[in-house]
Amino acid sequence: MLYRLITIIGGLVFVAALFALVWFFCKQFLEHHGVRDNVTDRATVLATWTFAGMSVGLVFAVVGAFILGPWAFYRTLRGHGVPISDGAAVWWGFGIVLASLGITALGFFGFLVAVGAY
């Protein structure tokens, strides 16, 4: 029973880490493209919608996260007026989703091995 509780708490920590990674990558993206006004707030909005798209995509099918996440990133980015082409915005969104999920998955897998759940 203790391992289940530890695994659930660890899972929640990794969900928070996933959002933090998405936020960090979104902030770096905005700064890279010259956004200086309210960059923290804009990164939060962009990360929130990207995370929501990823989450819905993960619920329906794991592959859906790699479709809905970049789409949510692209749709939200259009409202920020960042000078980037549509195709580049989708690819940046895909990269952010892939990097965030990859880092989090590796960390969570390591956590499961460490607690003996895998």
CORLINNOR-V412545 format. One record per run of one state. SS is the DSSP state (A for helix, B for strand, O for the rest). FROM is the first residue (numbers start at 1). LEN is the number of residues. If there is no record, write none. Layout:
ss	from	len
SS	FROM	LEN
SS	FROM	LEN
This chain:
ss	from	len
O	1	1
A	2	31
O	33	6
A	39	22
O	61	1
A	62	17
O	79	7
A	86	30
O	116	3
